[in-house]
Amino acid sequence: MSGLDDLTPGTWTIDPSHTTLGFTARHLVVAKVRGRFGVVTGAVTIAEDPLSSTVAAEIEMASVDTGDAGRDEHLRSADFFDVEQFPTMTFTSTQVTGSGSDYVLTGDLTIKGITKPVTLELEFDGVSGDPWGGTRAGFTATGEIDRRDWGLEWNVALDTGGVLVGERIKLQLDIEAVKA
């Protein structure tokens, strides 16, 4: 597999219809609930030195989808995302390190007006032409955050021990970007 050096410098726009911003949370200690955010905009700016490249994205919090309408409404409420007051979350990269197809992407994640650094394992999945004459690149990023760092503290203690919703949230981002 090739590395970031195979990307043409410039702006690559995130393609929302081919991008998935997924997450997994523990439920009742024994199960996992998966969800995603359906609306994302942003860009990857590839620099002449690929390790100086940047990523900026904005995610509409109301686009959360876990496959359960009641749970999604609860996530949109003031107990969690408070989308009325904080309609978006943002990510702005601060550093890229690594080589080959494996990198580490560090950046600032802002949720509910709180900005904290996050580190994601980043894999460059390659670059390809598309049938419409464009050029696309794929990236996969994974990481884990503690939701309490962003004020997402709602929970219920269980009589059997543990809590209703786990504090550690796993992130799985599959991103396709189009050369502008």
C-alpha positions, 0 to 999 in steps of 0.5 A: 500500500502506498502512503500519503505521498501519493496524494496530490497536494491541495484540498480534498473535500469530504464526500458525506455520502461515502463517509461514515462517522460511527461510534460504539458505546457499552449498554448495561455493561454487557452489550454494545450499541452502535451509531453514526452521524449522517451529516458531515462536511469538511476537507482534508488539505494535503500539504507538499510535506504530507505530514503538514496536512490538515483535516477540518470537519463539522458534524451535525449532532441532530443527524445521530442515528442508532437505529432507535428513534427514542434513543436518538431523541434522548441523545439529542436532548440536554441530557447528552448533545443538547442539539438546540444549544450546540447543533454541531461538533467540530474536529480540527487536526493539529498534527499528523505523524507516521509513514506508509499507510499508518499514521496518527492524527491528533486534533481538537474535538469540540462537543457542547462547546468543550474542546479537548485533544483526541488522538486517532489511529489513521490508515491511508486506504489509497487513492483512485480515479472515479467514473466521473473523472475525479480523484478520490482518497480513502482514510480510516480512523479509529480511537476512543474517548471518555464522553465525560470529558465533553460534559456528556455525563448522564447515566443511571447506576445499575442495582447489579453494579455498573452503569446503563451507558459506558463512559468509553466511546469507540470511534470508527471513521471511514472517510472518502474525500474528493480532490477539489 
